[in-house]
Amino acid sequence: MATENRNYNKTSGRKNTKVIIAVLILLVLVVSCGGFILWYLSKDSRDDAGEKRLFPAKETQTITVGSVGDVIIHDPFLRSDRYKKSDGYDFTDCFKFTADLYEKQDYMVANLETTLAGKSAGYSGYPLFNSPDAIADALHESGIDMMLLANNHIYDTGKSGFQRTAKVLDEKGYSHTGVRGDTGEAKYAVKDINGIKVGFINYTYETPASNGKAINGNKMDNASAQLLNSFKPKNLQPFYDEAIRQVALMKLAGAEFIIFYPHWGQEYKLEAHGYMNKMAQKMCDMGVDAIIGGHPHVVEPVDVVKSSDGKHKTFVAYSMGNHLSNQRREMITSMPTGHTEDGIMVNLEISRDASGEVKLTNVETVPTWVYKKKGANAVYYVIPLNDVDNIENVTGISGIKESCKASNKRTHEIIDSGMKKVKQEYGF
């Protein structure tokens, strides 16, 4: 019995050895065939030196996304015969000097700080804004691709004006974010811009209310309140919880680069004020790539915020200032320095490298100044200050060089140190 067991064990060992040899031979054949297949698939994927690569590199891409600040139609715009037409209004001329700059960007965004409640509601400026639909047409025709609607004047004309504003833009085919048409729509927009998907999201601050939501002191009806992206400055945690979800949803929708547009801060402050720094840090920690703000009506500094774990960084422009308005130095007693006439156009260069990573590769800031020809029929132009020395020849407007130089100086004093930091941190 013992001998039989020993013979059985020896026989089992020989069988095991044969099995092992067979498996090894099979593995060698699989590896050899696999190697041949990989070589065949990749034989045309070689770099300039002829070195073989298993997979071809992804195509590099670069896009630009430009943004401009508050567009506000005050009463003098509405009274001026310069903009009145037989069939309504036309404000396109206001952007005649910036239209080329808009068109140079692959995508352009502007803050439309008014409502489009319709002619029957009565056009009006401050304090309750209702502008002709023509201002949206002028922005779009000049090269603006998306309009931000979450701001403190979006409920100036109540429920009807609030809802009509988004409806008009939708009917005209103009993109917008910050206000939804119904609760089934996303709170953000993801746009495929020449092969790179960019997420856009816009929120505005709320004002105190005993219950529900109030914007600029105006209590919102419950239905409208659900359609506006907003936050409570004194209770930011619910906003942070929602923002985490929205960032995740944008990424699920394919967003490779996310821009957050907050309507925040305090008017006429030349520095980031109150909760703004804290909110910027939180958004950076969530993975937002750029923050571009509005509302203070003056240009505020730019900066780079690093995430708490040191793995992410976010470009921040705290306020782009006014892009078009009638806020003149002689009218703003709390800010008589001319800063309310200034703005910046922020252009982000976003690139995908050979590895597929999408990141910020350059930032350009173009200071702007709002020209006004006074009188019963006032005339306004947004003037880019990228060639101040030749500004009168470029625009054909005499006597503005000194004002343009002063505006340019004011803006550079605010943004230059931050732009230096931005270039150092991003390496461009």
C-alpha positions in Angstrom: 0.0 0.0 0.0 2.8 2.3 0.9 4.6 1.4 -2.4 1.5 2.1 -4.4 1.2 5.5 -2.8 4.9 6.4 -3.5 4.4 5.2 -7.2 1.2 7.3 -7.4 3.0 10.3 -6.0 5.9 10.1 -8.5 3.4 9.7 -11.4 1.5 12.7 -10.2 4.7 14.7 -10.0 5.6 13.8 -13.6 2.1 14.8 -14.8 2.4 18.1 -12.9 5.7 18.8 -14.5 4.3 18.2 -18.0 1.4 20.5 -17.3 3.7 23.2 -16.1 5.9 22.9 -19.2 2.8 23.0 -21.4 1.5 26.1 -19.7 4.9 27.8 -20.0 5.0 27.0 -23.7 1.5 28.4 -24.1 2.4 31.6 -22.3 5.5 32.1 -24.5 3.3 31.8 -27.6 0.7 34.3 -26.2 3.3 36.8 -25.3 5.0 36.5 -28.7 1.7 36.8 -30.6 0.7 39.7 -28.3 4.0 41.5 -28.9 3.6 41.1 -32.7 0.1 42.5 -32.6 1.2 45.5 -30.5 4.1 46.1 -32.9 1.8 45.9 -35.9 -0.8 48.3 -34.4 1.9 50.8 -33.4 4.4 50.4 -36.2 3.0 53.6 -37.8 3.1 55.5 -34.5 6.7 56.6 -34.2 8.2 59.9 -33.2 10.5 62.0 -35.3 13.6 60.0 -34.2 11.9 56.7 -35.3 11.4 55.4 -31.8 8.4 53.2 -31.6 5.5 54.2 -29.4 2.7 51.8 -28.4 -0.1 54.4 -28.7 -0.1 57.7 -30.6 0.0 61.0 -28.6 -3.3 62.9 -28.2 -3.7 66.0 -30.3 -2.7 69.2 -28.6 -5.4 71.9 -28.6 -5.6 75.5 -27.5 -8.7 77.7 -27.0 -9.4 81.1 -25.6 -12.4 82.2 -23.4 -12.9 85.9 -22.9 -15.0 87.6 -20.2 -16.2 91.2 -19.6 -17.9 92.8 -16.7 -21.2 94.5 -15.9 -23.3 95.7 -18.8 -25.9 98.2 -17.4 -28.3 100.3 -19.4 -29.0 103.5 -17.3 -31.7 106.0 -18.2 -29.4 108.2 -20.4 -29.1 105.3 -22.9 -32.8 105.0 -23.1 -33.4 108.8 -23.7 -30.6 109.2 -26.3 -31.7 109.5 -29.9 -28.4 107.9 -30.8 -29.9 104.5 -29.8 -33.6 105.0 -30.6 -34.8 103.6 -33.9 -38.1 103.6 -35.6 -38.7 100.0 -34.5 -37.1 100.1 -31.1 -33.4 100.5 -30.0 -30.0 99.6 -31.3 -27.0 99.6 -28.9 -24.5 97.8 -31.2 -22.6 101.0 -31.8 -21.5 101.0 -28.1 -19.3 98.0 -28.8 -17.8 99.1 -32.1 -14.3 99.3 -30.7 -14.4 96.0 -28.8 -16.2 93.8 -31.3 -12.9 92.8 -33.0 -11.5 91.8 -29.6 -14.6 89.7 -28.9 -14.2 87.9 -32.2 -10.6 87.0 -31.6 -11.7 84.9 -28.7 -13.1 81.4 -29.3 -15.8 82.1 -26.7 -17.0 85.3 -25.1 -19.0 85.9 -21.9 -20.6 89.1 -20.5 -22.7 90.0 -17.4 -26.1 91.3 -18.5 -27.1 93.2 -15.4 -30.7 94.1 -16.1 -34.0 92.5 -17.0 -35.8 92.1 -20.3 -39.4 92.5 -19.1 -40.6 94.0 -22.5 -41.7 97.4 -23.7 -45.1 97.1 -22.0 -43.5 97.0 -18.6 -41.8 100.3 -19.3 -38.1 100.7 -19.9 -36.2 102.0 -17.0 -32.7 102.4 -15.5 -31.7 102.7 -11.8 -32.9 101.5 -9.4 -35.2 99.0 -11.2 -33.7 98.0 -14.5 -35.7 97.0 -17.5 -33.9 97.2 -20.8 -34.9 96.7 -24.4 -34.3 93.3 -25.8 -31.9 95.1 -28.2 -29.1 95.1 -25.6 -29.0 91.4 -25.8 -29.0 91.6 -29.6 -26.2 94.1 -29.6 -24.0 91.9 -27.3 -24.6 88.9 -29.4 -24.1 90.6 -32.8 -20.8 92.1 -31.4 -19.4 88.7 -30.6 -20.7 87.8 -27.1 -21.6 84.1 -26.9 -22.9 83.7 -23.4 -24.7 86.1 -21.0 -24.6 85.8 -17.2 -28.0 86.4 -15.6 -27.4 85.7 -11.9 -27.0 89.2 -10.5 -28.6 91.5 -8.0 -30.9 93.2 -10.6 -32.3 90.1 -12.3 -35.6 90.4 -10.2 -36.0 94.2 -10.6 -39.2 93.7 -12.6 -40.6 90.8 -10.6 -41.7 87.4 -11.7 -42.7 88.3 -15.2 -39.5 90.2 -16.0 -37.4 87.5 -14.4 -38.9 84.7 -16.4 -39.2 86.7 -19.6 -35.4 87.5 -19.6 -34.4 83.9 -19.8 -37.2 83.1 -22.3 -36.2 85.9 -24.7 -32.6 84.7 -24.7 -33.7 81.1 -25.3 -36.0 82.1 -28.1 -33.2 84.1 -29.8 -30.8 81.2 -29.4 -28.5 83.2 -27.1 -26.6 81.1 -24.5 -26.9 82.1 -20.8 -26.4 80.7 -17.3 -27.3 81.7 -13.8 -31.1 81.5 -14.5 -33.0 78.4 -15.7 -36.1 78.2 -17.7 -37.5 75.4 -15.6 -36.3 73.1 -12.8 -35.5 70.3 -15.2 -32.6 72.3 -16.7 -29.1 72.2 -15.4 -27.8 75.0 -13.2 -24.7 75.2 -15.4 -23.6 75.1 -19.0 -21.0 72.9 -20.6 -19.8 74.0 -24.0 -17.6 72.1 -26.4 -15.2 74.9 -27.6 -13.2 73.6 -30.5 -12.7 70.2 -28.9 -12.2 71.3 -25.2 -15.3 71.1 -23.0 -15.6 74.1 -20.6 -18.1 74.3 -17.7 -19.7 77.7 -16.9 -21.6 78.4 -13.7 -22.9 81.7 -12.3 -24.3 82.6 -8.9 -25.4 85.9 -7.2 -25.7 86.9 -3.6 -29.0 87.1 -1.8 -30.1 89.9 0.5 -31.7 89.2 4.0 -35.2 87.9 4.0 -37.4 86.6 6.9 -38.0 83.5 4.8 -37.5 82.5 1.3 -35.2 84.3 -1.1 -34.7 88.0 -1.7 -32.6 89.7 -4.4 -31.6 93.3 -3.9 -34.3 93.6 -1.3 -37.0 92.2 -3.6 -38.7 89.1 -2.2 -38.9 86.4 -4.9 -41.9 84.2 -5.6 -41.1 80.5 -4.8 -41.3 79.3 -8.4 -38.8 81.9 -9.6 -36.5 81.4 -6.5 -35.9 77.8 -7.7 -34.7 79.0 -11.0 -32.0 81.4 -9.8 -28.5 80.4 -8.7 -27.8 82.2 -5.5 -26.1 82.1 -2.1 -26.5 83.7 1.3 -23.3 85.5 2.2 -23.9 85.0 5.9 -24.6 81.3 5.6 -22.4 79.9 2.9 -22.4 76.2 3.9 -25.6 75.3 1.9 -24.0 77.0 -1.1 -20.8 75.0 -0.7 -22.7 71.8 -0.5 -24.6 72.6 -3.6 -21.5 73.8 -5.4 -19.7 70.4 -4.8 -22.6 68.7 -6.5 -22.7 71.1 -9.4 -18.9 70.8 -10.0 -19.3 67.0 -10.0 -22.2 67.2 -12.4 -20.3 69.4 -14.8 -17.4 66.9 -14.8 -19.9 64.1 -15.4 -21.2 66.1 -18.3 -17.7 66.2 -19.7 -16.3 69.5 -18.4 -12.5 69.5 -18.6 -12.1 73.1 -17.3 -14.6 74.9 -15.0 -15.1 78.7 -14.7 -17.2 80.0 -11.8 -18.7 83.5 -12.2 -19.8 84.9 -8.9 -21.8 88.2 -8.5 -20.4 89.0 -5.1 -18.6 91.5 -2.8 -19.3 95.1 -2.0 -19.8 97.9 -4.4 -16.9 100.4 -5.0 -14.4 98.4 -3.0 -11.0 98.2 -4.7 -10.0 95.0 -2.9 -11.6 91.7 -2.3 -14.0 92.2 0.5 -15.6 90.1 3.3 -16.4 86.5 2.3 -14.8 86.7 -1.2 -11.4 85.2 -0.2 -13.0 82.4 1.8 -15.3 81.5 -1.1 -12.5 81.6 -3.6 -10.5 79.1 -1.4 -13.5 76.8 -1.1 -14.1 76.8 -4.9 -10.4 76.1 -5.5 -10.6 73.1 -3.1 -13.5 71.8 -5.2 -11.5 71.8 -8.3 -12.8 75.0 -10.0 -10.1 76.2 -12.5 -11.0 79.9 -12.7 -13.1 82.4 -10.8 -14.2 85.6 -12.6 -16.3 88.0 -10.6 -18.6 91.0 -11.0 -20.8 93.4 -9.0 -18.4 95.9 -7.3 -18.5 98.2 -10.4 -14.8 98.7 -10.1 -11.8 96.6 -11.1 -10.4 94.5 -8.2 -7.1 92.5 -8.0 -6.3 89.2 -9.7 -4.7 86.4 -7.9 -3.9 82.7 -7.7 -5.4 80.5 -5.0 -3.9 77.1 -4.1 -6.0 74.2 -2.8 -5.6 73.1 0.8 -3.9 69.9 -0.3 -1.5 71.8 -2.7 -2.7 69.8 -5.7 -4.8 72.4 -7.5 -4.6 76.1 -8.2 -7.3 78.6 -9.4 -7.0 81.8 -11.3 -9.1 84.6 -9.7 -10.2 87.9 -11.1 -12.2 89.3 -8.2 -14.1 91.9 -10.2 -13.9 92.9 -13.9 -15.6 96.3 -13.2 -18.1 98.0 -15.4 -18.0 97.1 -19.1 -20.7 99.5 -20.1 -22.6 101.9 -17.8 -23.4 105.5 -17.0 -21.6 105.4 -13.6 -19.4 108.5 -14.0 -17.1 110.0 -11.5 -19.2 113.1 -11.1 -22.2 110.9 -10.2 -20.7 108.5 -7.6 -19.9 110.5 -4.4 -18.5 107.4 -2.7 -16.2 106.8 -5.7 -15.3 110.1 -7.4 -12.0 108.8 -8.7 -13.1 107.4 -12.1 -12.8 103.7 -11.2 -16.5 103.1 -12.1 -15.6 104.0 -15.7 -13.0 101.3 -15.8 -13.1 97.6 -16.6 -11.0 94.7 -17.8 -11.5 92.0 -20.4 -10.1 88.7 -19.0 -8.9 86.3 -21.7 -8.0 82.7 -20.6 -5.9 80.5 -22.8 -6.8 76.9 -22.1 -4.8 74.0 -23.6 -4.8 70.3 -23.9 -1.2 68.9 -23.9 0.0 65.7 -25.6 -0.9 63.6 -22.4 -4.5 64.8 -22.6 -4.3 67.2 -19.6 -6.3 70.4 -19.9 -5.0 73.4 -18.1 -4.6 77.2 -18.1 -1.7 78.2 -20.2 -2.0 82.0 -20.4 -4.0 84.9 -19.1 -4.4 88.2 -20.8 -6.1 91.3 -19.3 -7.2 94.2 -21.5 -8.2 97.4 -19.6 -11.2 99.2 -20.9 -12.7 102.6 -20.4 -16.3 103.8 -21.0 -16.3 106.9 -23.1 -19.3 109.3 -22.8 -20.2 112.2 -25.0 -22.5 114.2 -22.8 -25.7 116.0 -23.8 -29.3 115.2 -24.4 -28.3 112.6 -26.9 -25.5 110.9 -25.0 -23.1 108.7 -26.8 -21.2 105.8 -25.2 -18.3 103.6 -26.4 -16.4 100.8 -24.6 -12.8 101.6 -25.5 -10.1 99.0 -25.2 -6.8 100.5 -23.8 -4.4 98.2 -25.5 -2.9 101.0 -27.6 -3.3 104.1 -25.5 -0.7 106.2 -27.3 -2.6 105.9 -30.6 -6.1 105.8 -29.1 -7.3 109.0 -30.8 -6.2 107.8 -34.2 -7.6 104.4 -33.7 -11.0 105.6 -32.5 -11.2 108.9 -34.4 -12.3 110.6 -31.1 -10.3 113.6 -30.3 -9.4 114.8 -26.7 -9.6 111.4 -25.0 -6.0 110.4 -24.7 -5.4 111.7 -21.2 -8.6 110.2 -19.9 -7.6 106.8 -21.4 -4.1 107.0 -20.0 -5.6 107.8 -16.5 -8.0 104.9 -16.7 -5.2 102.6 -17.9 -3.0 103.7 -15.0 -5.8 103.1 -12.4 -6.4 99.6 -13.7 -2.8 98.6 -13.9 -2.2 99.8 -10.3 -4.8 97.3 -9.2 -4.0 94.2 -11.3 -0.2 94.3 -12.1 1.1 92.7 -8.9 -1.5 90.0 -9.1 -0.7 89.4 -12.8 3.0 89.0 -11.9 2.1 86.4 -9.4 -0.2 84.6 -11.9 2.6 84.4 -14.4 5.0 83.1 -11.9 2.7 80.4 -10.5 1.6 79.1 -13.8 4.9 79.5 -15.6 3.9 81.7 -18.5 
